[in-house]
Amino acid sequence: MCAEALAVNTQSVTAVTAGPACRYETYVMKTSYTTFLADTFPLPFRGRAEAGRILAGRLKTFAGKSDAVVVAIANDGVPVAAQVAGALDLPMGVEVVRNLHVPGHEEVTMGAIATDDVKILDQGTMNALHIPERVADWVVFRETQELLRRERVYADDREVPSLAGKTVILVDDGVAEGPRMLAAIQAVRRQKARRIVVAVPVGARQFMSKVRAAADQVVCLVEPKLFISLSHWYDKLEPVEDWEVCQILDGQGQQQAELAMA
């Protein structure tokens, strides 16, 4: 099955074609937001839920597998992962990852942290901006407090699926920079996952090569040559709040309980 799509605004986009001979095909982007090809989906995605439903269609081989679990990268990956978990009839957990932003330049990321003391620093960015190690340590400390807070909120007596010995489908709403996904992969590895499948609707091509090197398998619907920003690939991309994550997790837990009793 191939994944092909055209997008918008007179740029170019690469669609990954998965098959006997995996290849990359580049198309000129046209002005229409709903240009379709053979195995089709519209770009930009209308929202995270739609992206998750389309992504689930590329993961059907994992449906109902007793040794598979979906893990969302919180917060923004949770609505996408919920659609994947629901469509594949799999349990869902969350992995909290915090980006490390450069003080005074919050739009710039210099690394990421995750569970089990996982820390990835972008030394190139730190060197280019002359960021002292003590500043990086302070940002790590600050974000660690927020990571721990969110882990407590999301746990809150909810059943957390074990990842040991499992195939973990690690889901986010996109890969806009490398450290966030790489930190999540490391954290899941430390929880003794047998296999890690990274699944995202869209990913910046310059970072996806690093993700492929770290994961066992990658499913990415679109890898644009010119990424611009994650919001460029969604009609609607609002921040996901803690209460929304909790609401989705409670809904997933109720669904799994009903299936177990059926």
C-alpha positions in Angstrom: 0.0 0.0 0.0 1.4 3.4 -0.9 0.9 6.7 0.9 0.8 9.6 -1.5 -0.5 13.1 -1.1 -0.2 16.6 -2.4 -0.3 19.6 0.0 -0.5 23.4 -0.3 1.1 26.7 -1.1 3.4 26.0 -4.1 6.1 24.1 -2.1 7.3 20.5 -2.5 6.4 17.6 -0.3 7.7 14.1 -0.1 5.3 11.2 0.4 6.7 8.0 1.7 5.7 5.0 -0.4 5.9 1.8 1.6 6.1 -1.4 -0.4 8.5 -4.0 -1.9 10.8 -1.1 -2.9 10.4 1.8 -0.5 10.9 5.1 -2.2 10.4 8.8 -1.9 8.3 10.7 -4.4 8.4 14.5 -4.5 5.4 16.5 -5.8 4.8 20.2 -6.4 2.4 21.4 -3.9 -0.7 23.1 -5.3 -3.0 25.7 -3.8 -5.9 23.3 -3.1 -6.2 22.0 0.5 -8.0 18.9 -0.6 -6.0 17.4 -3.5 -6.3 13.7 -3.5 -4.2 10.9 -5.1 -4.8 7.1 -5.3 -4.3 6.1 -1.7 -5.6 9.3 -0.4 -5.8 11.8 2.4 -6.3 15.6 2.4 -3.6 18.0 3.5 -3.5 19.8 5.8 -5.1 17.5 8.4 -8.3 19.1 9.9 -7.1 18.3 13.4 -5.3 15.7 15.5 -8.2 13.3 15.6 -8.4 13.1 11.8 -4.7 12.6 11.6 -4.9 9.8 14.1 -7.7 8.0 12.2 -5.7 8.1 9.0 -2.6 7.0 10.8 -4.4 4.1 12.3 -5.2 2.8 8.8 -1.4 2.4 8.2 -1.1 0.3 11.4 -3.8 -2.3 10.9 -1.3 -5.2 11.2 -1.1 -4.4 15.0 -4.9 -4.5 15.5 -5.9 -6.6 18.5 -2.4 -7.9 19.2 -2.0 -9.0 22.8 1.7 -8.0 22.8 1.2 -4.5 21.5 0.4 -1.2 23.3 0.0 2.4 22.1 2.0 5.1 24.0 1.2 8.7 23.4 3.8 11.5 23.9 2.0 13.9 26.2 0.4 16.3 25.8 -0.1 16.9 22.1 0.3 13.3 20.9 -2.6 12.1 23.1 -5.6 12.9 20.8 -3.7 11.3 17.9 -2.8 8.2 19.9 -6.4 7.8 21.2 -7.7 7.4 17.7 -5.0 4.8 16.9 -5.6 2.9 20.1 -9.4 2.9 19.6 -9.2 1.8 16.0 -6.7 -1.0 16.7 -8.3 -2.1 20.0 -5.1 -1.7 22.0 -4.4 -0.3 25.5 -2.9 3.2 25.7 -0.4 4.8 28.0 1.4 8.1 28.0 5.0 9.1 28.0 5.7 12.6 29.4 8.4 14.5 27.5 9.5 18.1 28.1 11.3 20.2 25.6 14.2 22.3 26.9 13.8 25.8 25.6 16.5 28.4 25.4 15.8 31.1 28.1 14.8 34.3 26.4 14.3 32.4 23.1 11.4 30.1 23.9 10.9 29.2 20.2 14.4 27.5 20.2 14.8 24.0 21.6 18.1 22.8 22.9 17.1 19.3 24.0 14.4 17.3 25.8 14.0 15.2 28.9 11.7 12.2 29.6 11.0 9.5 32.3 13.9 7.6 34.0 16.3 10.6 33.8 16.5 10.5 30.1 18.2 13.7 28.9 19.1 14.7 25.3 21.0 17.9 24.7 21.5 19.5 21.3 25.2 20.5 21.7 25.2 22.2 18.3 22.4 24.6 19.4 24.1 25.2 22.8 27.5 25.9 21.2 26.0 28.2 18.6 24.1 30.2 21.2 27.0 30.0 23.7 24.7 28.6 26.4 26.6 27.8 29.6 26.2 24.3 31.1 24.8 25.9 34.3 22.0 27.5 32.3 21.1 24.1 30.7 21.2 22.5 34.1 18.7 25.1 35.5 16.3 24.5 32.5 16.6 20.7 33.1 15.8 21.2 36.7 12.8 23.4 36.0 11.3 21.1 33.3 11.9 18.0 35.5 9.6 19.5 38.1 6.9 20.0 35.5 7.5 16.5 34.1 7.0 14.9 37.5 3.9 17.0 38.1 2.3 15.8 34.9 3.2 12.2 35.6 1.4 12.4 38.9 -1.6 14.0 37.3 -1.8 11.4 34.5 -1.3 8.4 36.8 -3.9 9.3 39.5 -5.0 5.7 40.2 -5.3 4.9 36.4 -4.1 1.5 35.2 -0.8 2.0 33.4 0.0 -0.7 30.8 3.3 -2.4 31.2 5.7 -2.0 28.3 8.1 -4.8 29.2 8.4 -7.3 26.3 5.8 -5.4 24.3 5.7 -3.9 20.8 5.2 -0.2 21.6 3.5 2.1 19.0 4.9 5.5 20.0 2.6 8.2 18.7 3.0 12.0 18.5 1.2 14.6 16.4 4.4 15.2 14.4 8.2 15.4 14.5 9.1 19.0 14.3 12.5 18.6 16.1 14.6 15.6 16.9 15.2 15.6 20.7 11.5 15.2 21.8 11.0 11.9 19.9 14.5 10.6 20.6 14.0 11.2 24.3 10.7 9.3 24.2 12.3 6.4 22.4 15.0 6.2 25.0 12.5 6.3 27.9 10.5 3.5 26.3 13.6 1.4 25.7 14.5 1.7 29.4 11.1 0.3 30.2 12.2 -2.9 28.4 10.0 -2.6 25.3 10.7 -5.4 22.9 10.1 -3.3 19.8 9.4 0.4 19.1 7.3 1.5 16.2 7.2 5.3 15.9 4.0 6.5 14.3 3.4 10.1 13.3 1.2 11.9 10.7 4.0 14.3 9.6 7.7 14.7 10.2 10.5 17.0 9.2 12.7 15.1 6.9 16.0 16.3 8.4 15.0 14.8 11.8 13.3 11.6 10.6 16.6 10.0 9.7 17.7 10.2 13.3 14.3 8.8 14.4 14.6 5.8 12.0 18.1 5.1 13.4 16.7 5.0 17.0 13.4 3.1 16.4 12.7 -0.4 15.1 10.1 0.9 12.6 8.7 4.2 11.5 5.3 4.9 10.0 5.1 8.6 8.8 2.4 9.7 6.5 4.1 12.7 5.1 7.7 13.9 5.2 7.8 17.4 3.6 11.0 18.7 2.1 10.0 22.2 3.4 8.5 21.6 6.9 8.0 25.3 8.0 6.2 24.4 11.3 3.9 21.7 12.6 0.9 24.0 12.6 1.4 24.4 8.8 0.2 20.8 8.4 -3.0 21.1 10.5 -6.0 23.4 10.0 -6.5 23.4 13.8 -3.6 22.8 16.2 -4.4 24.1 19.7 -2.3 23.1 22.7 -3.7 20.1 24.5 -4.4 20.8 28.2 -3.9 18.5 31.2 -7.6 18.1 31.7 -8.1 17.0 28.1 -5.4 14.3 28.5 -7.0 13.0 31.7 -10.4 13.0 30.0 -9.0 10.9 27.1 -7.2 8.5 29.4 -10.4 8.0 31.4 -12.3 7.3 28.2 -9.7 4.8 27.1 -9.8 3.0 30.4 -13.5 2.7 30.3 -13.4 1.3 26.8 -10.8 -1.3 27.8 -12.9 -2.3 30.8 -16.0 -2.8 28.6 -14.1 -4.9 26.2 -12.7 -7.1 28.9 -16.2 -7.7 30.2 -17.7 -8.4 26.8 
